[in-house]
Amino acid sequence: MKRLALALVAVLAALAAGAGVEAGEPVMRGVSNPQQARIDYILKCQGCHRPDGGGDDRSNPPMKNVVARFLQVPGGREFLGRVPGVSTVDLDDVRLANLLNWTLYTYDPAHMPADFRPYTAQEIGSLRRHPLRLERAPMRARLVAGFEQERTQTQSP
């Protein structure tokens, strides 16, 4: 068992070493430790949302090319901090804010608002005190329906 734990630590260290920000990559505001965020994603999120953030469209919605769109609709920002996988994960508020900000930049950079205000530990702490339960699916459907409405309104003169 000790050998397995040491092997896991070695793998995580290697992943962290290769996860640094490369020259020319954009700065991720609110991401104090991208290596830790990547490891946290691997350990806490990718089992359901997959390594590429693709999800499965049934019980584990995709994040790839869609997650930052929630920031553009009323209630969407709060929704991201209250979904069960976020609000109940066993990470402290600092690491969770780091992870959520990293996830937005990593899986949906095209929809990141220019004026993005990163999640803070304080905001995450407040949101996760009110986790979504059964209302999660209808709330998500309502917010996703708002994506098209928001897109149409921003394209109108």
C-alpha positions in Angstrom: 0.0 0.0 0.0 2.9 2.3 0.8 4.4 1.7 -2.6 1.1 2.5 -4.3 0.9 5.8 -2.4 4.5 6.7 -3.3 3.8 5.8 -7.0 0.7 8.0 -6.9 2.7 10.9 -5.5 5.3 10.5 -8.2 2.7 10.5 -10.9 1.0 13.6 -9.5 4.4 15.4 -9.2 5.2 14.5 -12.8 1.8 15.9 -13.9 2.3 19.1 -12.0 5.8 19.5 -13.5 4.3 19.3 -17.0 1.4 21.6 -16.3 3.2 24.9 -16.0 2.1 27.9 -18.1 4.0 28.0 -21.3 5.4 31.1 -22.8 2.7 33.0 -24.8 -0.2 31.3 -22.9 -2.7 33.8 -21.5 -2.7 34.6 -17.8 -5.6 33.0 -15.9 -6.9 35.6 -13.6 -7.9 34.0 -10.2 -5.7 30.9 -10.8 -2.9 31.2 -8.3 -1.7 27.6 -8.9 -2.6 26.1 -12.2 -0.7 22.9 -11.4 -2.7 22.3 -8.3 -5.9 23.1 -10.2 -5.0 20.5 -12.8 -4.3 17.9 -10.2 -7.6 18.7 -8.4 -9.5 18.4 -11.7 -7.9 15.0 -12.3 -8.7 13.7 -8.9 -12.1 15.4 -8.3 -13.7 16.1 -11.6 -12.5 14.1 -14.6 -14.0 10.9 -13.5 -17.4 12.3 -14.4 -16.6 15.2 -16.8 -13.8 13.3 -18.6 -10.2 14.4 -19.1 -11.2 16.8 -21.9 -14.2 18.3 -20.1 -16.6 16.6 -22.6 -19.0 15.1 -20.1 -21.7 12.7 -21.3 -24.9 14.9 -21.9 -26.9 12.8 -19.5 -25.8 12.9 -15.9 -22.4 14.7 -16.3 -22.9 17.7 -18.5 -20.1 18.8 -20.7 -17.9 21.8 -19.7 -15.9 21.9 -22.9 -16.9 24.9 -25.0 -19.9 25.7 -22.8 -19.0 26.3 -19.1 -18.0 30.0 -19.4 -21.3 30.7 -21.1 -23.0 30.4 -17.7 -21.2 33.6 -16.7 -23.1 35.5 -19.4 -26.7 34.7 -18.1 -28.4 35.9 -15.0 -27.9 33.4 -12.2 -25.3 31.4 -14.1 -22.3 32.5 -12.0 -24.1 31.4 -8.8 -25.2 28.2 -10.4 -21.6 27.1 -11.1 -20.7 27.6 -7.5 -23.7 25.7 -6.2 -23.9 22.6 -8.5 -23.4 19.4 -6.4 -20.0 18.4 -7.7 -18.7 21.9 -6.9 -20.4 22.7 -3.7 -19.8 19.4 -2.0 -16.3 18.5 -3.1 -13.8 18.0 -0.3 -11.5 20.9 -1.2 -11.2 24.1 0.9 -12.7 27.3 -0.6 -9.3 28.6 -1.8 -8.5 25.5 -3.8 -12.0 25.3 -5.1 -12.0 28.9 -6.3 -8.6 28.2 -8.0 -10.1 25.0 -9.6 -13.3 26.7 -10.8 -11.4 29.6 -12.3 -8.9 27.2 -14.0 -11.8 25.1 -15.4 -13.4 28.1 -17.0 -10.2 29.2 -18.7 -9.1 25.6 -19.6 -12.4 24.2 -21.0 -14.1 27.3 -22.5 -11.6 30.1 -23.2 -13.6 31.3 -26.2 -16.6 32.3 -24.0 -14.6 34.0 -21.2 -16.0 37.5 -20.7 -13.3 40.2 -21.1 -14.4 41.6 -17.8 -14.3 38.3 -16.0 -14.2 38.7 -12.2 -12.5 35.6 -10.8 -14.3 33.6 -8.1 -12.8 34.2 -4.7 -12.6 31.9 -1.7 -15.2 34.0 0.1 -17.6 33.8 -2.8 -17.2 30.1 -3.1 -17.7 29.7 0.6 -21.0 31.6 0.5 -22.3 29.8 -2.6 -21.5 26.3 -1.4 -23.5 26.8 1.8 -26.6 26.6 -0.5 -25.9 23.6 -2.7 -28.4 22.7 -5.5 -30.1 19.4 -5.2 -33.1 18.3 -7.2 -33.6 21.7 -8.7 -30.2 21.4 -10.5 -31.4 19.9 -13.8 -34.3 22.3 -14.4 -32.2 25.3 -13.4 -29.4 24.2 -15.7 -31.9 23.8 -18.6 -33.3 27.3 -18.0 -29.8 28.8 -18.0 -28.8 26.9 -21.1 -31.9 28.2 -22.8 -30.8 31.7 -21.9 -27.5 31.2 -23.8 -29.2 31.7 -27.1 -31.3 34.6 -25.9 -28.2 36.3 -24.5 -26.3 35.7 -27.8 -29.2 37.1 -29.8 -29.4 40.3 -27.6 -25.6 40.9 -27.9 -25.7 40.7 -31.7 -28.7 43.1 -32.1 -27.8 46.8 -32.9 
